[in-house]
Amino acid sequence: MTATVIVFPGSNCDRDVAVCLEAALGEVPIMAWHGDHQLPDCDAIILPGGFSYGDYLRGGSIAAQSPIMREVVSAAQKGIPVLGICNGFQILTECGLLPGVLMRNSGLKFICRDVDLTVGNTQTPFMSGYKRDQNITLPIAHNEGNYFASDETLDALEDNDLIVLRYAGENPNGASRAIAGIRNQAGNVVGMMPHPERLAEAALGGEDGRAIFDGLASFLAK
Protein backbone atom coordinates (compact mmCIF):
# COMPACT_ATOMS: atom_id res chain seq x y z
CA MET A 1 0.00 0.00 0.00
CA THR A 2 1.77 3.11 -1.25
CA ALA A 3 0.65 6.71 -0.90
CA THR A 4 2.02 9.79 -2.63
CA VAL A 5 2.21 13.22 -1.01
CA ILE A 6 2.37 16.09 -3.51
CA VAL A 7 4.83 18.78 -2.40
CA PHE A 8 4.36 22.37 -3.60
CA PRO A 9 6.51 25.46 -2.96
CA GLY A 10 5.03 26.62 0.34
CA SER A 11 3.75 23.23 1.58
CA ASN A 12 4.32 23.07 5.33
CA CYS A 13 2.36 19.98 6.44
CA ASP A 14 3.71 17.47 3.93
CA ARG A 15 6.11 15.83 6.42
CA ASP A 16 3.46 15.63 9.13
CA VAL A 17 1.11 13.87 6.72
CA ALA A 18 3.92 11.53 5.67
CA VAL A 19 4.47 10.48 9.29
CA CYS A 20 0.77 9.66 9.68
CA LEU A 21 0.67 7.73 6.41
CA GLU A 22 3.72 5.67 7.33
CA ALA A 23 2.21 4.81 10.71
CA ALA A 24 -1.09 3.74 9.13
CA LEU A 25 0.12 2.05 5.94
CA GLY A 26 3.40 0.63 7.20
CA GLU A 27 5.27 2.10 4.26
CA VAL A 28 7.10 5.39 3.75
CA PRO A 29 5.05 7.49 1.29
CA ILE A 30 6.47 8.91 -1.92
CA MET A 31 7.09 12.66 -1.83
CA ALA A 32 6.36 13.92 -5.36
CA TRP A 33 7.39 17.40 -6.48
CA HIS A 34 4.72 19.60 -8.04
CA GLY A 35 6.83 20.14 -11.16
CA ASP A 36 7.02 16.45 -12.00
CA HIS A 37 5.22 15.45 -15.17
CA GLN A 38 4.61 11.87 -14.07
CA LEU A 39 2.81 10.57 -11.01
CA PRO A 40 4.49 7.63 -9.25
CA ASP A 41 2.61 4.34 -9.13
CA CYS A 42 0.55 4.60 -5.94
CA ASP A 43 -2.70 3.63 -4.24
CA ALA A 44 -3.63 7.04 -2.80
CA ILE A 45 -2.70 10.71 -3.18
CA ILE A 46 -2.58 13.43 -0.52
CA LEU A 47 -2.46 17.17 -1.20
CA PRO A 48 -1.13 18.60 2.09
CA GLY A 49 -1.73 21.88 3.86
CA GLY A 50 0.44 24.95 3.55
CA PHE A 51 0.56 28.06 1.41
CA SER A 52 1.42 26.90 -2.09
CA TYR A 53 3.00 29.74 -4.06
CA GLY A 54 2.39 32.02 -1.08
CA ASP A 55 -1.38 31.98 -1.74
CA TYR A 56 -0.86 34.56 -4.48
CA LEU A 57 -3.95 35.33 -6.57
CA ARG A 58 -6.10 32.93 -4.51
CA GLY A 59 -5.27 29.96 -2.30
CA GLY A 60 -4.47 26.94 -4.48
CA SER A 61 -5.09 28.68 -7.81
CA ILE A 62 -1.48 28.56 -9.06
CA ALA A 63 -0.79 25.11 -7.60
CA ALA A 64 -3.79 23.77 -9.51
CA GLN A 65 -1.86 24.55 -12.73
CA SER A 66 1.24 22.59 -11.68
CA PRO A 67 2.27 19.84 -14.14
CA ILE A 68 1.64 16.99 -11.71
CA MET A 69 -1.93 18.12 -11.07
CA ARG A 70 -2.90 16.97 -14.56
CA GLU A 71 -1.82 13.49 -13.47
CA VAL A 72 -3.63 13.82 -10.13
CA VAL A 73 -6.87 14.77 -11.91
CA SER A 74 -6.47 11.80 -14.24
CA ALA A 75 -5.80 9.43 -11.33
CA ALA A 76 -8.84 10.74 -9.45
CA GLN A 77 -11.03 10.21 -12.48
CA LYS A 78 -9.84 6.59 -12.52
CA GLY A 79 -10.91 6.10 -8.91
CA ILE A 80 -7.64 6.57 -6.98
CA PRO A 81 -8.38 7.98 -3.50
CA VAL A 82 -7.35 11.65 -3.24
CA LEU A 83 -7.41 13.73 -0.05
CA GLY A 84 -6.84 17.49 0.04
CA ILE A 85 -6.18 19.04 3.45
CA CYS A 86 -6.58 22.82 3.92
CA ASN A 87 -4.52 24.22 1.03
CA GLY A 88 -5.02 20.83 -0.60
CA PHE A 89 -8.80 21.37 -0.39
CA GLN A 90 -8.34 24.75 -2.06
CA ILE A 91 -6.34 23.10 -4.84
CA LEU A 92 -9.03 20.45 -5.37
CA THR A 93 -11.66 23.13 -5.92
CA GLU A 94 -9.38 25.19 -8.16
CA CYS A 95 -8.65 22.21 -10.44
CA GLY A 96 -12.32 21.22 -10.62
CA LEU A 97 -12.22 17.92 -8.73
CA LEU A 98 -14.55 19.39 -6.10
CA PRO A 99 -17.17 22.15 -6.49
CA GLY A 100 -17.14 25.57 -4.87
CA VAL A 101 -14.30 27.81 -3.76
CA LEU A 102 -12.52 28.69 -0.50
CA MET A 103 -12.65 32.44 0.15
CA ARG A 104 -11.18 34.74 2.79
CA ASN A 105 -12.41 34.04 6.30
CA SER A 106 -15.44 36.18 7.14
CA GLY A 107 -13.49 37.95 9.90
CA LEU A 108 -10.60 38.65 7.47
CA LYS A 109 -8.13 37.19 9.95
CA PHE A 110 -5.97 34.08 9.98
CA ILE A 111 -7.48 31.45 12.31
CA CYS A 112 -5.37 28.82 14.09
CA ARG A 113 -7.09 26.77 16.78
CA ASP A 114 -8.94 23.55 17.53
CA VAL A 115 -12.56 23.42 16.40
CA ASP A 116 -15.48 21.10 17.08
CA LEU A 117 -16.81 19.20 14.09
CA THR A 118 -19.66 16.86 13.25
CA VAL A 119 -19.05 13.95 10.88
CA GLY A 120 -21.40 13.60 7.92
CA ASN A 121 -21.05 11.07 5.11
CA THR A 122 -18.56 8.32 5.99
CA GLN A 123 -18.72 6.40 2.72
CA THR A 124 -15.24 7.35 1.56
CA PRO A 125 -11.83 5.71 2.07
CA PHE A 126 -10.85 8.59 4.37
CA MET A 127 -13.98 8.93 6.53
CA SER A 128 -14.83 5.26 7.03
CA GLY A 129 -13.16 5.19 10.45
CA TYR A 130 -15.79 7.54 11.87
CA LYS A 131 -19.51 7.19 12.55
CA ARG A 132 -22.11 9.53 11.10
CA ASP A 133 -22.95 12.37 13.52
CA GLN A 134 -19.82 11.64 15.56
CA ASN A 135 -18.40 14.72 17.26
CA ILE A 136 -14.65 15.20 16.84
CA THR A 137 -12.08 17.94 17.42
CA LEU A 138 -9.41 18.91 14.89
CA PRO A 139 -7.22 22.00 14.38
CA ILE A 140 -7.71 24.57 11.65
CA ALA A 141 -5.04 26.97 10.41
CA HIS A 142 -6.11 29.08 7.46
CA ASN A 143 -6.84 32.50 6.06
CA GLU A 144 -9.08 31.27 3.23
CA GLY A 145 -11.37 28.62 4.69
CA ASN A 146 -14.72 30.22 3.98
CA TYR A 147 -16.36 27.62 1.74
CA PHE A 148 -18.63 29.23 -0.83
CA ALA A 149 -20.79 27.84 -3.61
CA SER A 150 -24.03 28.72 -5.35
CA ASP A 151 -27.28 27.78 -3.66
CA GLU A 152 -27.82 25.22 -6.41
CA THR A 153 -24.45 23.60 -5.67
CA LEU A 154 -25.02 23.70 -1.92
CA ASP A 155 -28.44 22.07 -2.35
CA ALA A 156 -26.83 19.36 -4.51
CA LEU A 157 -24.21 18.70 -1.83
CA GLU A 158 -26.98 18.35 0.75
CA ASP A 159 -29.33 16.30 -1.42
CA ASN A 160 -26.59 13.89 -2.53
CA ASP A 161 -25.12 13.56 0.97
CA LEU A 162 -21.68 14.81 -0.09
CA ILE A 163 -20.80 16.77 3.06
CA VAL A 164 -18.29 14.89 5.22
CA LEU A 165 -17.61 17.49 7.93
CA ARG A 166 -19.42 20.50 9.36
CA TYR A 167 -18.38 22.98 12.00
CA ALA A 168 -20.31 22.26 15.18
CA GLY A 169 -21.55 25.25 17.15
CA GLU A 170 -19.34 28.16 16.09
CA ASN A 171 -18.73 28.64 12.38
CA PRO A 172 -15.18 30.02 12.61
CA ASN A 173 -14.73 31.25 9.04
CA GLY A 174 -18.26 31.92 7.80
CA ALA A 175 -18.39 28.86 5.55
CA SER A 176 -21.67 28.33 3.72
CA ARG A 177 -23.87 25.94 5.72
CA ALA A 178 -20.92 25.44 8.10
CA ILE A 179 -19.21 23.15 5.60
CA ALA A 180 -15.73 22.02 6.65
CA GLY A 181 -15.28 19.13 4.22
CA ILE A 182 -16.91 17.57 1.16
CA ARG A 183 -16.49 14.58 -1.15
CA ASN A 184 -17.17 13.97 -4.83
CA GLN A 185 -20.05 11.84 -6.08
CA ALA A 186 -17.81 8.78 -6.53
CA GLY A 187 -16.52 9.10 -2.98
CA ASN A 188 -12.82 8.81 -3.80
CA VAL A 189 -12.02 12.55 -3.61
CA VAL A 190 -12.30 14.37 -0.26
CA GLY A 191 -11.37 17.92 0.69
CA MET A 192 -11.34 19.30 4.22
CA MET A 193 -10.12 22.45 5.91
CA PRO A 194 -9.22 20.88 9.32
CA HIS A 195 -5.81 19.23 9.77
CA PRO A 196 -6.18 15.58 10.87
CA GLU A 197 -2.40 15.09 10.90
CA ARG A 198 -2.06 17.63 13.71
CA LEU A 199 -4.18 15.57 16.11
CA ALA A 200 -3.34 12.01 15.13
CA GLU A 201 -1.47 10.78 18.21
CA ALA A 202 -1.74 11.25 21.95
CA ALA A 203 1.58 13.11 22.14
CA LEU A 204 -0.02 15.89 20.08
CA GLY A 205 -2.92 16.25 22.50
CA GLY A 206 -5.53 14.11 20.77
CA GLU A 207 -6.13 11.32 18.27
CA ASP A 208 -9.32 12.35 16.49
CA GLY A 209 -7.44 12.76 13.21
CA ARG A 210 -5.96 9.29 13.20
CA ALA A 211 -9.09 7.68 11.78
CA ILE A 212 -8.53 9.50 8.48
CA PHE A 213 -5.32 7.57 7.86
CA ASP A 214 -6.43 4.31 9.48
CA GLY A 215 -9.59 4.43 7.36
CA LEU A 216 -7.50 4.74 4.22
CA ALA A 217 -5.33 1.80 5.32
CA SER A 218 -8.39 -0.38 5.92
CA PHE A 219 -9.84 0.55 2.53
CA LEU A 220 -6.60 -0.25 0.68
CA ALA A 221 -6.18 -3.55 2.53
CA LYS A 222 -9.48 -4.91 1.16
Phi, psi and omega in degrees: 000111184241132176247152177241131175255123179275126183253124179249160171298117183106353174299137178226005178238009184296320181287324177298316178297320180298320178299315180295319179295317179298319180295322183278319186266343181075018180213138179294126181289160175276133176259108185257131181283142185300334182276356178293146180262354178233141178266129178300154174299122183203167182257347180201156183229135178238129171258110189278173177283168181145207183222068184306130181055029177067016182059027176294152185068290178195145184308122176085351187290322178283318180302327180297341179265001179298147182308318185290340182292334175297322179287323179296316178300316179297317179296319179297320180293340177269358175103002177293132178297132180229128178239129174246123182251123177057254177303327177296324175296317178301317180296320180298324177286323182291331180265001173088006178283338174226149182279164176089190181209153176257117183255177176303142175307146184299330178274000179058031177229149174293134181244130178219099180190168175286145177226153176273139184225154173243130181283136176255242181296130180249007184273059175218159178302332186268337185254359187293345179278357179251171173248144177304138180072008176292140177263127180227166177234129177219156178278150167241154178202088185203159175252338182232074181241010183278094184291129181226139174204166178295159178301324179297316179292318179298319178298321180294321177299317179293309186296327181264007176057052183254007178268123183259335179215140172230151173289134181259128182078250181291137173260097194291335186238003179083016183303139178304129179053029176058033183283126177247346180193144180223168176232167175273175183297322182288337178090358182267348180245125180230136173235138180213145177280323179295158183255096179295330182292343182271352173221064183241003176206153186303326182297339180269354178106000179175162184233017183296336181277347185297327183299334177301312184279323176293323178297318177298316180299317179296319180297315183288337182281347182290000000 
